[in-house]
Amino acid sequence: MSSTPGNATSTETPKLATCGGQPAPPPVQEGWETLLTLPSSTLQTFAELLMASIADVDEEALGQAVTGFSGRHGLDTDAVVASIRACQYLLRQAAVLDLDAATFASDLQQLSGEQTGPLRVLVARYGPLKAQIRERLLLQTLMDHGKVLVGLDWRVDRVSASNRLSGPASDVVLLTLELQSTAGTERVNIQLPAQSLNLLQEFCTRFNPQGR
């Protein structure tokens, strides 16, 4: 493995927009260099591992997948992990700065020199990965200050009688909200009779994230 990434020299390491105009940290440069040595036939599978590492997947399952990938291709597992971490760092930094694909590609070109295989693999997936990373960072930002609704389950119950009333039955929606915070995830049940549903529908009509 060379001591500098891509076409850079030992006295001139590329300054990247992805890193705020500074060179990539040495572990990132080394991880990217390792990626450049992977056979082109392995890059598609590597990309799948990278995408899984960015998604919320089981760490044990991911570790087994990386070990299996390394064994099948005669690669050092630690080197593959270093390459994945380098890609994660570069993608995360670019997403944080909301860089466009052309700027990100230019940075990777500086790191890669004439070896464009890994560059193409990342740039081809940059749009969806960037959106996924920014969504996660927004969630983490919100959780710094409280609970965030991340999911819900519902059912419709019919209340026909109680110790307080009798007569015609009323439909009631039971919502179970999944709330996430820095302390973990909790589930909260709330009940919505017709009046509450009207309030919720009014809110949803007035607040449209796409049209506001």
N, C-alpha and C positions, 0 to 999 in steps of 0.2 A: 504494500500500500504506500502511495506517495505521501509526502509530508504536507502537501497543500492540495486543496480541492481543485478539480477541473483544470483550467488553464492558468490558475494563479501561480505565482512564484512564492518562494519562501519569504520574500521581502514585501510582497504585495498581495494581501488577501482581499477578496472583493468586499466592498461595502454595499450592503443590501438595504433596499427600501423596506423589506420585510423585517429587518432588525433595526429600524429607525435610523438608517444611514450608517450603521456600524457593521463590522464583520460578524458573521455568525459565531457563536461560542465554539471553542475547539471541539467539544464532544459532538456538536451538531455537524461541524465540518467533517470530522472523522466518520460519523455515522453515514453521512451522505457519500463520502468516498467509498465506504464499504458497499453501499447500495449500487454504486457505479460498477462494482466488480461482479455483481450477480449476473448470471446468464440471462439473456433476453427472454428465454423460454419460461423463466420463473416469475417474470414481472407481473403478469396478470394475477397469478395466485398471491403474490406479495401484496398487490393492490387490494385484494379481497381481505387479507389479514389486516392491512392498514385501516380499511373502512370499519372492520369489526372492532378494532382497537379504539376507534373514535366513538363508536356507538356504545350504548349501555349494554355490554355483554358480560357474561360470566367470566371473571378473570381466570378461573381454573380452566375453563374450556378454551379460552384464548391461548393460554400458556401451552396447552396440549396441542393446539393447532399449529403454533409456532414451532414447537419441538418436532411435530410430524413433518412439517414443511422443510425444516432444516435437515432432518434425517433423510428424506426422500431425495434431496438434491445434494447431499454431501456437504452441507454448509454448517458453519459454527453457529450454534443457537445464540450465543451472546452477541455475535456480530449481526445477526438478523434483528435481534431486539434493539441494538444500537441504531440500526437503519430505520426501524419503525419509529423510535423515539425522535430521531432527527427529523423525519417527515412530520410527526406530530407537532414538533416545536415550530417548524416553518409554517405549517398550515395554521396553527393557532395564532402565531404572530401576524400573519397576513390577514386572518379573519378579524382579529382585534382592531387592526388598522383599516379594515374594509378596503383592502387593495383590490384593484381589478385584475382580471386574469392575465392581461398583457404585462402588467408590472410584476406580478408573481412569476410569470414565465421568464421574464428578463433576469430576475434574481437567480432562478434555478439554472438558467443558461450560463451565468457567470460561475456558478459552482460546478457545472457539468462539463464545460468545454465542448468537445465534439461528441461526447456520449449523451445522446438525447433521449435514450429509452426511458429512464426514470422520470425525466422532465415531462415527457408526453403522458406518462401514466398519471402523474399528479395533476397536471394542468387539465387533462380531460375530465377529472373528477372534482376540480376545484370549486365549481359553482355549488353543487349540492353539499359538499363537505364544509364549505365556508358558511352556508346557511345553517347547517346543523350545529356547527361550533358556536356561531353567534347566538343561536337560540338557547344553547346550554349556558352560555355566559350570561345572557339576560336572566335566565332562571336563577342562576347563582347570585346575580346582583339583587334580584328581588328577595331571595331567601335571606340575604344579609339583614333585611329589615322586617321580616315576618313570614307568614305562611302564604303559599301560592297554590291555587287550584290547578291540579295536574290531571284530574280524571274524575269521572262520576259514573255511578250506576243508578238505575231508577226502576220503579215499578208503580203500578196504579192499584191502590187499595180502595175498597168500598166500605164506608162507615154507615152501618144501618141503624145502630142504636148504641147508647151509652147511658151511664147514670145521669147524664145531663140533658139528653134529648132523645126523641123517638120520632118516627115518621119517615118521609122519603129518604132513601139512602143518598149519600154524597160521595163522589169520587174524590180521592185525595192522592196526590203524587208524593211518593216517598223517594227522596234523593239521598244518596250516600256520596258525600263529597270526599275525594281523596286530596288531602292537603300535604304539601311537602315544605319542610323547613330545614334549617341547618341541624335541627335536633332529630330529623328523621321524617317518616311519613305517618300520618294518622288519618282515620276515616271518621267523618261526622255525619250523622243522620239528621235530615231536616224534612218537615212535612209541609206540603203546599196545597191548601184548599184552593178553590177557584179564584178567590180574591188575590192570593199570593201569586198564582200563575199569571194573572192579569198584570201584576206589577213586574214580574219577570219578563213577560212578553213586551211590555212597554219599554223596558230598559233595552232589550235586545233590538227593538225597532229603532230606538233613538241612537244607539251606539253600534256602529258598523265599522270595524277596523279597516275595511277596504274602502269605504266610501266617506269616512269622516274627514 
